[in-house]
Amino acid sequence: MKFWKRLLLLMLLVFLGFALCMVVGIPAVFIQKSGHMVFYMHLLQWTQNLVVMMLVPLLWIRLVYLSDRPEEATWRQSLHELGLLRFEIRPAVLAFCATVCAIPLLDALEVLPYRCPLPDGLRAYCEEELLANQAVMSVVLQPGGFFGWLELVLLMCLSTAIGEEMLFRGALLRCFRQYTKLNRHAVAVLVGLVFALIHFELYGLIPRWLLGTVFVYAVYWTRSLWPAIIMHFTNNLVALIVFKTQDDPFNLADGKEFSFGPLMIVLSVALTGVLLWLLSSNKAQNPSANASV
């Protein structure tokens, strides 16, 4: 029960955080003007990122993970346990380059589900899900101009990357690693799957699962959350640019075509693999890199 009690407490804290978000979002139900709707949608997203994704992991680490060491149960130690106080240039650069090189591969993995034979009911559900996400994104991404772009980058890329990494690769990863007998590879796949499922988009399940799993290994290899945050930020920034600059970012009109040719996809796989191998070699330079995770 040691694991389940701690996992349930984490889930309870997340639930309370989302309850606060729902209270914050109540006025949006009665808003008719699009400008006000954008404001409340952004306020809701900021609340989710700051409370659910950032504050909850810090509270869980301090109250649960450090409960056996009360003398260390400080905010600074919580940040240390989450891997936020360790930053190195080499892993950060490799993480950024690997994410950029992975763009053609991730695009191909996102297109493949459209090409796979699916039952009509399941395909219809996936397309409705995609249209709903597109409707939400069209509202959230309305701000333009310099300050509009700046706020969107801070909201959709930076704070989301930091928050989701703190929750999934910080608190949730440590919950599974410290309180279960699962090996580190099973935990990586499981945490990656939870990360993908929580986005509620079946068409994007495979690339998000792959990304979420790679983010876990980045934490294993570097004993830091920052390479995973940089990967997450870069991926979100690319998605933001696509959404803001293309009329049909989901490619629904043309049946979701591949954006890159076979050669680019092969090169993407090769270069991404090499860069991730170089990132994994960071543990050789730091023998204790996997001590806590």
C-alpha positions as CSV (number, residue, x, y, z in Angstrom):
1,M,0.0,0.0,0.0
2,K,3.0,2.3,0.3
3,F,3.0,3.0,-3.4
4,W,-0.8,3.3,-3.8
5,K,-1.2,5.7,-0.9
6,R,1.5,7.9,-2.4
7,L,0.0,7.7,-5.9
8,L,-3.5,8.4,-4.6
9,L,-2.2,11.4,-2.7
10,L,-0.6,12.7,-5.8
11,M,-3.8,12.2,-7.8
12,L,-5.8,13.9,-5.0
13,L,-3.6,16.9,-5.1
14,V,-4.0,17.0,-8.9
15,F,-7.8,16.7,-8.6
16,L,-7.8,19.6,-6.1
17,G,-5.7,21.7,-8.5
18,F,-8.1,21.0,-11.4
19,A,-11.0,21.9,-9.1
20,L,-9.5,25.3,-8.6
21,C,-9.1,25.6,-12.3
22,M,-12.8,24.9,-12.8
23,V,-13.6,27.6,-10.4
24,V,-11.4,30.0,-12.2
25,G,-13.0,29.0,-15.5
26,I,-16.6,29.4,-14.4
27,P,-16.9,33.0,-15.9
28,A,-15.9,31.7,-19.3
29,V,-19.2,29.8,-19.5
30,F,-21.1,33.1,-19.5
31,I,-18.7,35.0,-21.8
32,Q,-19.9,35.7,-25.3
33,K,-17.2,38.1,-26.6
34,S,-14.3,36.3,-28.2
35,G,-11.7,38.7,-26.7
36,H,-13.0,38.0,-23.1
37,M,-13.0,34.3,-23.9
38,V,-9.4,34.4,-24.9
39,F,-8.5,36.1,-21.6
40,Y,-10.3,33.5,-19.5
41,M,-8.9,30.6,-21.6
42,H,-5.4,31.9,-21.0
43,L,-6.1,32.6,-17.3
44,L,-7.3,29.0,-17.0
45,Q,-4.2,27.7,-18.7
46,W,-1.9,29.8,-16.5
47,T,-3.7,28.5,-13.4
48,Q,-3.4,24.9,-14.6
49,N,0.3,25.3,-15.3
50,L,1.2,27.1,-12.1
51,V,-1.1,25.2,-9.6
52,V,-1.6,21.7,-11.1
53,M,1.7,21.2,-12.9
54,M,4.1,23.1,-10.7
55,L,2.8,23.6,-7.2
56,V,1.3,20.0,-6.9
57,P,4.7,18.2,-7.6
58,L,6.5,20.5,-5.1
59,L,3.9,19.8,-2.4
60,W,3.9,16.1,-3.1
61,I,7.7,15.9,-3.0
62,R,7.8,17.8,0.2
63,L,5.0,16.0,2.0
64,V,5.5,12.5,0.7
65,Y,8.8,11.9,-0.9
66,L,10.7,13.7,1.9
67,S,8.4,12.5,4.7
68,D,11.1,10.1,5.9
69,R,13.6,12.9,6.1
70,P,11.8,15.8,7.8
71,E,15.0,17.7,8.2
72,E,15.4,17.9,4.4
73,A,11.7,18.8,3.7
74,T,12.4,22.3,2.4
75,W,11.4,24.0,-0.8
76,R,15.0,24.0,-2.0
77,Q,15.4,20.3,-1.4
78,S,12.1,19.7,-3.2
79,L,13.4,21.6,-6.2
80,H,16.6,19.5,-5.9
81,E,14.7,16.2,-5.8
82,L,12.7,17.3,-8.9
83,G,16.0,17.8,-10.7
84,L,15.6,21.6,-11.2
85,L,18.8,22.7,-9.5
86,R,21.2,20.9,-11.8
87,F,21.9,22.4,-15.2
88,E,24.7,21.6,-17.7
89,I,25.3,23.1,-21.1
90,R,26.3,20.0,-23.0
91,P,23.1,17.9,-22.3
92,A,21.0,21.0,-22.9
93,V,22.5,21.6,-26.3
94,L,22.2,17.9,-27.2
95,A,18.6,17.8,-26.1
96,F,17.7,20.8,-28.2
97,C,19.4,19.5,-31.3
98,A,17.9,16.0,-30.9
99,T,14.4,17.5,-30.7
100,V,15.0,19.6,-33.9
101,C,16.3,16.6,-35.8
102,A,13.3,14.5,-34.6
103,I,10.8,16.8,-36.3
104,P,10.4,14.8,-39.5
105,L,10.2,11.5,-37.5
106,L,7.5,12.8,-35.2
107,D,5.6,14.2,-38.2
108,A,5.6,10.8,-39.8
109,L,4.5,9.1,-36.6
110,E,1.6,11.6,-36.3
111,V,0.5,11.0,-39.9
112,L,0.7,7.1,-39.8
113,P,-2.5,6.7,-37.7
114,Y,-4.5,8.5,-40.5
115,R,-3.2,5.9,-43.0
116,C,-3.9,2.9,-40.8
117,P,-7.2,1.0,-41.3
118,L,-9.5,1.9,-38.4
119,P,-13.1,1.0,-37.6
120,D,-15.5,3.7,-38.9
121,G,-16.7,4.5,-35.4
122,L,-13.2,4.9,-34.0
123,R,-12.0,7.0,-36.9
124,A,-15.1,9.3,-36.5
125,Y,-14.3,9.6,-32.8
126,C,-10.7,10.5,-33.5
127,E,-11.7,13.1,-36.1
128,E,-14.3,14.7,-33.8
129,E,-11.6,14.8,-31.1
130,L,-9.2,16.5,-33.5
131,L,-11.8,19.1,-34.5
132,A,-12.6,19.9,-30.9
133,N,-8.9,20.4,-30.2
134,Q,-8.6,22.6,-33.2
135,A,-11.5,24.7,-32.0
136,V,-9.9,25.2,-28.6
137,M,-6.5,26.0,-30.1
138,S,-8.1,28.5,-32.5
139,V,-9.3,30.5,-29.5
140,V,-6.2,30.1,-27.3
141,L,-3.8,31.1,-30.1
142,Q,-5.7,34.3,-31.2
143,P,-3.2,36.8,-29.7
144,G,-0.9,38.3,-32.3
145,G,1.8,40.9,-32.4
146,F,5.1,40.9,-30.4
147,F,3.5,40.8,-27.0
148,G,0.9,38.2,-28.1
149,W,3.6,35.9,-29.4
150,L,5.7,36.4,-26.3
151,E,2.8,35.5,-24.0
152,L,1.9,32.5,-26.1
153,V,5.6,31.3,-25.9
154,L,5.6,31.7,-22.2
155,L,2.2,30.1,-21.7
156,M,2.1,27.3,-24.3
157,C,5.8,26.5,-24.5
158,L,7.8,27.5,-21.4
159,S,5.4,27.2,-18.5
160,T,3.7,24.1,-20.0
161,A,7.1,22.4,-20.5
162,I,8.3,23.1,-17.0
163,G,5.0,22.2,-15.4
164,E,4.4,19.0,-17.2
165,E,8.0,17.8,-16.7
166,M,7.7,18.6,-13.0
167,L,4.5,16.6,-12.7
168,F,5.3,13.6,-15.0
169,R,9.1,13.3,-15.0
170,G,9.4,14.8,-11.6
171,A,6.7,13.6,-9.1
172,L,5.1,10.7,-11.1
173,L,8.5,9.2,-12.2
174,R,9.8,9.2,-8.6
175,C,6.6,7.7,-7.3
176,F,7.0,4.7,-9.6
177,R,10.8,4.4,-9.3
178,Q,10.9,4.6,-5.5
179,Y,7.8,2.8,-4.4
180,T,7.4,0.0,-7.0
181,K,9.6,-3.0,-8.0
182,L,9.2,-2.1,-11.7
183,N,12.6,-1.8,-13.6
184,R,13.6,1.6,-14.9
185,H,12.6,0.7,-18.5
186,A,9.1,-0.4,-17.6
187,V,8.7,2.8,-15.6
188,A,9.9,4.9,-18.6
189,V,7.3,3.3,-20.9
190,L,4.6,3.5,-18.3
191,V,5.2,7.2,-17.5
192,G,5.4,8.0,-21.2
193,L,2.1,6.3,-21.8
194,V,0.4,8.2,-19.0
195,F,1.8,11.4,-20.4
196,A,0.3,10.6,-23.9
197,L,-3.1,9.5,-22.6
198,I,-3.6,12.6,-20.5
199,H,-3.7,14.7,-23.7
200,F,-6.9,12.9,-24.8
201,E,-6.0,12.7,-28.5
202,L,-5.7,9.2,-30.0
203,Y,-4.2,10.4,-33.3
204,G,-1.3,11.9,-31.4
205,L,-0.9,9.0,-29.0
206,I,2.2,7.4,-30.6
207,P,4.4,10.4,-31.0
208,R,3.5,11.7,-27.5
209,W,4.2,8.3,-26.0
210,L,7.6,8.2,-27.7
211,L,8.4,11.7,-26.6
212,G,7.2,11.1,-23.0
213,T,9.4,8.0,-22.8
214,V,12.5,9.7,-24.2
215,F,11.9,12.5,-21.7
216,V,12.1,9.9,-18.9
217,Y,15.4,8.6,-20.3
218,A,16.8,12.1,-20.5
219,V,16.1,12.4,-16.8
220,Y,17.8,9.1,-16.2
221,W,20.9,10.0,-18.2
222,T,21.4,13.5,-16.8
223,R,19.8,13.4,-13.3
224,S,18.3,16.7,-14.3
225,L,14.8,17.8,-15.5
226,W,16.3,20.6,-17.8
227,P,17.1,18.4,-20.9
228,A,13.6,17.1,-20.8
229,I,12.2,20.6,-20.3
230,I,14.3,21.8,-23.3
231,M,13.0,19.0,-25.5
232,H,9.4,19.7,-24.4
233,F,9.8,23.4,-25.0
234,T,11.3,23.0,-28.4
235,N,8.6,20.5,-29.5
236,N,5.9,22.9,-28.3
237,L,7.5,25.9,-29.9
238,V,7.5,24.1,-33.3
239,A,3.9,23.2,-32.8
240,L,3.0,26.8,-31.9
241,I,4.7,28.1,-35.0
242,V,2.8,25.6,-37.2
243,F,-0.5,26.5,-35.6
244,K,0.1,30.2,-36.0
245,T,1.4,30.2,-39.5
246,Q,-0.7,27.5,-41.3
247,D,-4.4,27.9,-42.3
248,D,-5.0,24.2,-41.7
249,P,-2.4,23.0,-39.1
250,F,-4.2,19.7,-38.6
251,N,-4.1,19.1,-42.4
252,L,-7.7,18.0,-42.3
253,A,-8.5,19.3,-45.8
254,D,-6.0,17.3,-47.6
255,G,-6.2,14.1,-45.6
256,K,-3.1,14.6,-43.4
257,E,-0.2,14.3,-45.8
258,F,3.5,13.7,-44.8
259,S,5.4,17.0,-44.5
260,F,8.8,15.4,-45.2
261,G,10.0,12.9,-47.7
262,P,11.4,9.4,-47.0
263,L,15.0,10.5,-47.1
264,M,14.4,13.3,-44.5
265,I,12.6,10.8,-42.3
266,V,15.5,8.3,-42.5
267,L,18.1,11.1,-41.7
268,S,15.9,12.3,-38.9
269,V,15.9,8.8,-37.3
270,A,19.7,8.5,-37.7
271,L,20.6,11.9,-36.4
272,T,18.2,11.8,-33.5
273,G,19.6,8.4,-32.6
274,V,23.2,9.7,-32.6
275,L,22.3,12.7,-30.5
276,L,20.4,10.7,-28.0
277,W,23.3,8.3,-27.7
278,L,25.6,11.3,-27.0
279,L,23.1,12.5,-24.4
280,S,23.1,9.1,-22.8
281,S,26.9,9.1,-22.6
282,N,26.5,11.9,-20.0
283,K,26.0,9.3,-17.3
284,A,29.5,8.0,-18.1
285,Q,30.9,11.4,-17.2
286,N,28.7,11.4,-14.1
287,P,28.7,8.0,-12.5
288,S,26.1,9.0,-9.9
289,A,23.7,10.3,-12.6
290,N,21.1,7.7,-12.0
291,A,21.3,7.6,-8.2
292,S,17.9,9.1,-7.5
293,V,15.9,7.9,-10.5
